[in-house]
Amino acid sequence: MNLEDCRRLDAEDPLAALRDQFILPSGVIYLDGNSLGVLPRTTPDRIANVIANEWGEGLIRSWNNAGWFDLPQRLGDKVARLIGAGAGEVVCTDSTSINLYKVLFSALSQAKAAGNRRVVISERSNFPTDLYIAESLCREHGFNLRLIDESELADALDEQAAVLMLTHVNYRTGAMHDMQAVTRMAHQAGALMVWDLAHSAGAVPVALNAADADFAIGCGYKYLNGGPGAPAFAWVHRRHADRFEQPLSGWWGHAAPFEFSPHYRPAPGVGRYLCGTQPILALAALDCGLDTVLAAEALAGDGDGMAPLRTKSLALTDTFITLVEQRCPGRFTLVTPREHARRGSQVCLAMADRAPGAYAIVQALIARGVIGDYRAGDSQMPDILRFGFTPLYIGFEDVWNAVEHLVQVLEGEEWMRPEFNRKQAVT
Ligand SMILES: Cc1ncc(COP(=O)(O)O)c(C=O)c1O
């Protein structure tokens, strides 16, 4: 594969025009949209308008007149189109961590009401916040948290299993679960299924209703381009929608908040996952981000925007893997699964033979404008160089150039310079 091949792939790319939706700094190849998405072109004006007109002029009238009040539900309906959910089944609110707390609490309450099962199962390699939240909820509510490796899943799902809580695409390896098969396995064992879609929404096709999952949450600032700390989302299957319990029973989740009743009466459906007054500026920015992903629908023959995005994402990650193996032979091992069905939208590399340099190579690349990131290893997992490929704004020539920089960083031993070996707070 060579530069001409990459240019040809760009010329043939049916999604190439989507890149114009973003403000991308010149000289940057951004391979970190799996951590923080880029700025949509529409966001600055939208925020300026919300501030100057909706807030400045409309003041409190804007809760009704500018559609502020139902923004969490309207954005939820947009997210629903990306994750195989129905209208009215998703709300955008709070952070991923807080939404996980809420949905896991709902699942534990339901398990308690149903019987004596008292085990929550998750993966040791899950994102830490998921494990910390599960740990504290289990402690408070008399459950045990059982951490396993993927290969132990079938055995772990025993008669004690109340909830299986997994992240669909692993943050560190980019490995993806088969949502349908795993959910079926959980249900056959009598457990509820909770999915974290932080690295899936807007990145890979997701079919929550088809998989028959129970609860899901996901992130607004990664592939959905909602901006740093953007509101996250929560989904609940219709069969639970009018009976699940919400632990943060604030007035915005009340059936009639403006009755100001002294007693809590939950709103029907997923609306009860709202807690207090919603962050309108942040929701407006998320709205712009969601539109950048939904724009792919117009380019797809059947209106399913995630299908062409997935095709391009796989072609990008395939290209990166091929070029790294071709041009840096023996330097890295591939941590992300090679099989398409098991791969998210990122590629993770480890140093071959546990050679040093993972952190410094990422820093040297960032200094050259190729922005990926680094995730420290542990006893089970090597240090990781992580590269996210967002098909909305990454092209094949970008992939070629990123690998060319990597080759130069390695050949010139640039990564050995002291400034690239000094650890910063955010890696
Ligand atoms: C899989 C996963 N879950 C949860 C989170 C936490 O999200 P937040 O810090 O926005 O609550 C992250 C953050 O990167 C993540 O990757």
The ligand as an ORCA input file, in Angstrom:
! r2SCAN-3c Opt
* xyz 0 1
  C     -15.980      3.343     28.618
  C     -16.083      4.598     29.414
  N     -17.033      4.692     30.363
  C     -17.154      5.798     31.122
  C     -16.308      6.870     30.963
  C     -16.416      8.042     31.896
  O     -17.008      9.109     31.368
  P     -17.212     10.477     32.202
  O     -15.864     10.847     32.752
  O     -17.623     11.431     31.141
  O     -18.218     10.238     33.233
  C     -15.323      6.836     29.969
  C     -14.435      7.978     29.745
  O     -13.547      7.999     28.927
  C     -15.204      5.652     29.179
  O     -14.250      5.540     28.244
*
